[in-house]
Amino acid sequence: MSSDDLELAGRFRAALETAVRTGDHETLLGLVTRDVEWVTPQRTLHGIDELRAWRVWGSSAESFDFEFRHGEWVDQGSGRVACDVEQVYRMKETGDFAYERRRRVELTIRDGQVRRYELLFTG
């Protein structure tokens, strides 16, 4: 894996965290291909237009603040990288712990953009 791919994966992760916290997903959309495949346990989206129209962006941010902890990107070969992420939800009004989720993010990178995103629940 090239250092450019690792740098892109880092920028993507930061943009994704911003989108979750604020609902602002424009930076993230600039990092994906027009024909991106976006796979989550709930649904699969095909293409940047479906991703742009998805109404989930920032919806949890109305009630929760987030804390992200993540491991290093691991090279999976063939332009694929993976990273484990722990997302801690805290009540917005009080800061009290609500719950946490463990996830694995897998990216496929092609020509300097994310071609495929997959989110897996791991705990």
DOGULO-435424 format. One record per residue (C-alpha): residue in three letters; residue number from 1; x, y, z. Coordinates in nm, 4 decimals, always signed. Example, Ala and Ser with C-alpha at 12.3 -4.5 7.8 and 13.67 -1.06 7.14 Angstrom:
2
<site><type>ala</type><seq>1</seq><px>+1.2300</px><py>-0.4500</py><pz>+0.7800</pz></site>
<site><type>ser</type><seq>2</seq><px>+1.3670</px><py>-0.1060</py><pz>+0.7140</pz></site>
//
This chain:
123
<site><type>met</type><seq>1</seq><px>+0.0000</px><py>+0.0000</py><pz>+0.0000</pz></site>
<site><type>ser</type><seq>2</seq><px>+0.1317</px><py>+0.3425</py><pz>-0.0847</pz></site>
<site><type>ser</type><seq>3</seq><px>+0.1787</px><py>+0.6250</py><pz>+0.1616</pz></site>
<site><type>asp</type><seq>4</seq><px>-0.0746</px><py>+0.8193</py><pz>-0.0491</pz></site>
<site><type>asp</type><seq>5</seq><px>-0.3380</px><py>+0.5512</py><pz>+0.0188</pz></site>
<site><type>leu</type><seq>6</seq><px>-0.2665</px><py>+0.5631</py><pz>+0.3933</pz></site>
<site><type>glu</type><seq>7</seq><px>-0.2900</px><py>+0.9421</py><pz>+0.3903</pz></site>
<site><type>leu</type><seq>8</seq><px>-0.6224</px><py>+0.9222</py><pz>+0.2033</pz></site>
<site><type>ala</type><seq>9</seq><px>-0.7547</px><py>+0.6647</py><pz>+0.4531</pz></site>
<site><type>gly</type><seq>10</seq><px>-0.6628</px><py>+0.9004</py><pz>+0.7390</pz></site>
<site><type>arg</type><seq>11</seq><px>-0.8363</px><py>+1.1961</py><pz>+0.5734</pz></site>
<site><type>phe</type><seq>12</seq><px>-1.1398</px><py>+0.9796</py><pz>+0.5012</pz></site>
<site><type>arg</type><seq>13</seq><px>-1.1639</px><py>+0.8676</py><pz>+0.8645</pz></site>
<site><type>ala</type><seq>14</seq><px>-1.1434</px><py>+1.2296</py><pz>+0.9859</pz></site>
<site><type>ala</type><seq>15</seq><px>-1.4085</px><py>+1.3399</py><pz>+0.7335</pz></site>
<site><type>leu</type><seq>16</seq><px>-1.6353</px><py>+1.0503</py><pz>+0.8351</pz></site>
<site><type>glu</type><seq>17</seq><px>-1.6055</px><py>+1.1437</py><pz>+1.2035</pz></site>
<site><type>thr</type><seq>18</seq><px>-1.6953</px><py>+1.5045</py><pz>+1.1147</pz></site>
<site><type>ala</type><seq>19</seq><px>-1.9984</px><py>+1.3860</py><pz>+0.9175</pz></site>
<site><type>val</type><seq>20</seq><px>-2.1177</px><py>+1.1764</py><pz>+1.2135</pz></site>
<site><type>arg</type><seq>21</seq><px>-2.0688</px><py>+1.4645</py><pz>+1.4580</pz></site>
<site><type>thr</type><seq>22</seq><px>-2.2082</px><py>+1.7491</py><pz>+1.2479</pz></site>
<site><type>gly</type><seq>23</seq><px>-2.3986</px><py>+1.6144</py><pz>+0.9489</pz></site>
<site><type>asp</type><seq>24</seq><px>-2.1551</px><py>+1.7962</py><pz>+0.7166</pz></site>
<site><type>his</type><seq>25</seq><px>-2.0555</px><py>+1.5301</py><pz>+0.4655</pz></site>
<site><type>glu</type><seq>26</seq><px>-1.9241</px><py>+1.7446</py><pz>+0.1797</pz></site>
<site><type>thr</type><seq>27</seq><px>-1.5562</px><py>+1.6836</py><pz>+0.2604</pz></site>
<site><type>leu</type><seq>28</seq><px>-1.6227</px><py>+1.3111</py><pz>+0.2755</pz></site>
<site><type>leu</type><seq>29</seq><px>-1.8035</px><py>+1.3166</py><pz>-0.0593</pz></site>
<site><type>gly</type><seq>30</seq><px>-1.4962</px><py>+1.4752</py><pz>-0.2154</pz></site>
<site><type>leu</type><seq>31</seq><px>-1.2927</px><py>+1.1671</py><pz>-0.1205</pz></site>
<site><type>val</type><seq>32</seq><px>-1.5113</px><py>+0.9013</py><pz>-0.2851</pz></site>
<site><type>thr</type><seq>33</seq><px>-1.5618</px><py>+0.7946</py><pz>-0.6458</pz></site>
<site><type>arg</type><seq>34</seq><px>-1.8828</px><py>+0.8841</py><pz>-0.8289</pz></site>
<site><type>asp</type><seq>35</seq><px>-1.9716</px><py>+0.5136</py><pz>-0.8346</pz></site>
<site><type>val</type><seq>36</seq><px>-1.8853</px><py>+0.4502</py><pz>-0.4691</pz></site>
<site><type>glu</type><seq>37</seq><px>-2.0355</px><py>+0.1463</py><pz>-0.3024</pz></site>
<site><type>trp</type><seq>38</seq><px>-2.1309</px><py>+0.2282</py><pz>+0.0607</pz></site>
<site><type>val</type><seq>39</seq><px>-2.2121</px><py>-0.0838</py><pz>+0.2625</pz></site>
<site><type>thr</type><seq>40</seq><px>-2.3504</px><py>-0.0831</py><pz>+0.6190</pz></site>
<site><type>pro</type><seq>41</seq><px>-2.5360</px><py>-0.3546</py><pz>+0.8119</pz></site>
<site><type>gln</type><seq>42</seq><px>-2.8626</px><py>-0.1687</py><pz>+0.7413</pz></site>
<site><type>arg</type><seq>43</seq><px>-2.8268</px><py>-0.0916</py><pz>+0.3698</pz></site>
<site><type>thr</type><seq>44</seq><px>-2.6059</px><py>-0.0628</py><pz>+0.0655</pz></site>
<site><type>leu</type><seq>45</seq><px>-2.5906</px><py>+0.2590</py><pz>-0.1322</pz></site>
<site><type>his</type><seq>46</seq><px>-2.4653</px><py>+0.2781</py><pz>-0.4902</pz></site>
<site><type>gly</type><seq>47</seq><px>-2.3134</px><py>+0.5987</py><pz>-0.6222</pz></site>
<site><type>ile</type><seq>48</seq><px>-2.2420</px><py>+0.9409</py><pz>-0.4847</pz></site>
<site><type>asp</type><seq>49</seq><px>-2.5963</px><py>+1.0670</py><pz>-0.5519</pz></site>
<site><type>glu</type><seq>50</seq><px>-2.7515</px><py>+0.8030</py><pz>-0.3236</pz></site>
<site><type>leu</type><seq>51</seq><px>-2.4847</px><py>+0.8739</py><pz>-0.0625</pz></site>
<site><type>arg</type><seq>52</seq><px>-2.5480</px><py>+1.2480</py><pz>-0.0797</pz></site>
<site><type>ala</type><seq>53</seq><px>-2.9258</px><py>+1.1989</py><pz>-0.0370</pz></site>
<site><type>trp</type><seq>54</seq><px>-2.8933</px><py>+0.9601</py><pz>+0.2591</pz></site>
<site><type>arg</type><seq>55</seq><px>-3.0640</px><py>+1.1275</py><pz>+0.5573</pz></site>
<site><type>val</type><seq>56</seq><px>-2.8676</px><py>+0.9573</py><pz>+0.8352</pz></site>
<site><type>trp</type><seq>57</seq><px>-2.5836</px><py>+1.2132</py><pz>+0.8338</pz></site>
<site><type>gly</type><seq>58</seq><px>-2.5607</px><py>+1.3720</py><pz>+1.1773</pz></site>
<site><type>ser</type><seq>59</seq><px>-2.8998</px><py>+1.2433</py><pz>+1.2926</pz></site>
<site><type>ser</type><seq>60</seq><px>-2.7554</px><py>+1.0985</py><pz>+1.6151</pz></site>
<site><type>ala</type><seq>61</seq><px>-2.5673</px><py>+1.4227</py><pz>+1.6829</pz></site>
<site><type>glu</type><seq>62</seq><px>-2.8927</px><py>+1.5829</py><pz>+1.7976</pz></site>
<site><type>ser</type><seq>63</seq><px>-2.8916</px><py>+1.3655</py><pz>+2.1110</pz></site>
<site><type>phe</type><seq>64</seq><px>-2.5326</px><py>+1.2490</py><pz>+2.1486</pz></site>
<site><type>asp</type><seq>65</seq><px>-2.1749</px><py>+1.3686</py><pz>+2.1563</pz></site>
<site><type>phe</type><seq>66</seq><px>-1.9195</px><py>+1.1250</py><pz>+2.0203</pz></site>
<site><type>glu</type><seq>67</seq><px>-1.5766</px><py>+1.0067</py><pz>+2.1094</pz></site>
<site><type>phe</type><seq>68</seq><px>-1.3798</px><py>+0.7994</py><pz>+1.8577</pz></site>
<site><type>arg</type><seq>69</seq><px>-1.0920</px><py>+0.5653</py><pz>+1.9291</pz></site>
<site><type>his</type><seq>70</seq><px>-0.9292</px><py>+0.3858</py><pz>+1.6422</pz></site>
<site><type>gly</type><seq>71</seq><px>-0.6474</px><py>+0.1538</py><pz>+1.5602</pz></site>
<site><type>glu</type><seq>72</seq><px>-0.4015</px><py>+0.1793</py><pz>+1.2772</pz></site>
<site><type>trp</type><seq>73</seq><px>-0.4964</px><py>+0.1098</py><pz>+0.9189</pz></site>
<site><type>val</type><seq>74</seq><px>-0.4010</px><py>-0.2441</py><pz>+0.8184</pz></site>
<site><type>asp</type><seq>75</seq><px>-0.3127</px><py>-0.3265</py><pz>+0.4585</pz></site>
<site><type>gln</type><seq>76</seq><px>-0.5466</px><py>-0.5992</py><pz>+0.3292</pz></site>
<site><type>gly</type><seq>77</seq><px>-0.3874</px><py>-0.6102</py><pz>-0.0179</pz></site>
<site><type>ser</type><seq>78</seq><px>-0.5293</px><py>-0.5126</py><pz>-0.3581</pz></site>
<site><type>gly</type><seq>79</seq><px>-0.5921</px><py>-0.1511</py><pz>-0.2528</pz></site>
<site><type>arg</type><seq>80</seq><px>-0.7909</px><py>-0.2481</py><pz>+0.0556</pz></site>
<site><type>val</type><seq>81</seq><px>-0.7303</px><py>-0.1203</py><pz>+0.4089</pz></site>
<site><type>ala</type><seq>82</seq><px>-0.9105</px><py>-0.1866</py><pz>+0.7378</pz></site>
<site><type>cys</type><seq>83</seq><px>-0.9258</px><py>-0.0178</py><pz>+1.0764</pz></site>
<site><type>asp</type><seq>84</seq><px>-1.1011</px><py>-0.1020</py><pz>+1.4034</pz></site>
<site><type>val</type><seq>85</seq><px>-1.3000</px><py>+0.1832</py><pz>+1.5575</pz></site>
<site><type>glu</type><seq>86</seq><px>-1.4699</px><py>+0.2270</py><pz>+1.8932</pz></site>
<site><type>gln</type><seq>87</seq><px>-1.7432</px><py>+0.4897</py><pz>+1.9003</pz></site>
<site><type>val</type><seq>88</seq><px>-1.8534</px><py>+0.6134</py><pz>+2.2438</pz></site>
<site><type>tyr</type><seq>89</seq><px>-2.1919</px><py>+0.7847</py><pz>+2.2679</pz></site>
<site><type>arg</type><seq>90</seq><px>-2.2462</px><py>+1.0402</py><pz>+2.5465</pz></site>
<site><type>met</type><seq>91</seq><px>-2.5677</px><py>+1.2228</py><pz>+2.6285</pz></site>
<site><type>lys</type><seq>92</seq><px>-2.5452</px><py>+1.5704</py><pz>+2.4804</pz></site>
<site><type>glu</type><seq>93</seq><px>-2.7139</px><py>+1.7455</py><pz>+2.7732</pz></site>
<site><type>thr</type><seq>94</seq><px>-2.5199</px><py>+1.5801</py><pz>+3.0565</pz></site>
<site><type>gly</type><seq>95</seq><px>-2.2105</px><py>+1.4191</py><pz>+2.9036</pz></site>
<site><type>asp</type><seq>96</seq><px>-2.3086</px><py>+1.0916</py><pz>+3.0719</pz></site>
<site><type>phe</type><seq>97</seq><px>-2.2051</px><py>+0.7688</py><pz>+2.9040</pz></site>
<site><type>ala</type><seq>98</seq><px>-2.4906</px><py>+0.6234</py><pz>+2.6961</pz></site>
<site><type>tyr</type><seq>99</seq><px>-2.3338</px><py>+0.3289</py><pz>+2.5101</pz></site>
<site><type>glu</type><seq>100</seq><px>-2.0506</px><py>+0.2304</py><pz>+2.2814</pz></site>
<site><type>arg</type><seq>101</seq><px>-2.0094</px><py>+0.0368</py><pz>+1.9602</pz></site>
<site><type>arg</type><seq>102</seq><px>-1.7140</px><py>-0.1430</py><pz>+1.8158</pz></site>
<site><type>arg</type><seq>103</seq><px>-1.6863</px><py>-0.1397</py><pz>+1.4409</pz></site>
<site><type>arg</type><seq>104</seq><px>-1.4516</px><py>-0.2271</py><pz>+1.1632</pz></site>
<site><type>val</type><seq>105</seq><px>-1.4150</px><py>+0.0055</py><pz>+0.8667</pz></site>
<site><type>glu</type><seq>106</seq><px>-1.2898</px><py>-0.1416</py><pz>+0.5417</pz></site>
<site><type>leu</type><seq>107</seq><px>-1.2000</px><py>+0.0754</py><pz>+0.2422</pz></site>
<site><type>thr</type><seq>108</seq><px>-1.1114</px><py>-0.0055</py><pz>-0.1159</pz></site>
<site><type>ile</type><seq>109</seq><px>-0.9010</px><py>+0.2695</py><pz>-0.2705</pz></site>
<site><type>arg</type><seq>110</seq><px>-0.8702</px><py>+0.3205</py><pz>-0.6467</pz></site>
<site><type>asp</type><seq>111</seq><px>-0.6891</px><py>+0.6028</py><pz>-0.8243</pz></site>
<site><type>gly</type><seq>112</seq><px>-0.6629</px><py>+0.8187</py><pz>-0.5140</pz></site>
<site><type>gln</type><seq>113</seq><px>-1.0287</px><py>+0.7926</py><pz>-0.4066</pz></site>
<site><type>val</type><seq>114</seq><px>-1.2400</px><py>+0.5597</py><pz>-0.1943</pz></site>
<site><type>arg</type><seq>115</seq><px>-1.4265</px><py>+0.3213</py><pz>-0.4264</pz></site>
<site><type>arg</type><seq>116</seq><px>-1.5883</px><py>+0.1087</py><pz>-0.1543</pz></site>
<site><type>tyr</type><seq>117</seq><px>-1.6677</px><py>+0.1647</py><pz>+0.2135</pz></site>
<site><type>glu</type><seq>118</seq><px>-1.7887</px><py>-0.1146</py><pz>+0.4383</pz></site>
<site><type>leu</type><seq>119</seq><px>-1.8904</px><py>-0.0828</py><pz>+0.8013</pz></site>
<site><type>leu</type><seq>120</seq><px>-1.9041</px><py>-0.3992</py><pz>+1.0094</pz></site>
<site><type>phe</type><seq>121</seq><px>-2.0370</px><py>-0.4200</py><pz>+1.3636</pz></site>
<site><type>thr</type><seq>122</seq><px>-1.7876</px><py>-0.6103</py><pz>+1.5764</pz></site>
<site><type>gly</type><seq>123</seq><px>-1.9257</px><py>-0.5611</py><pz>+1.9248</pz></site>
//
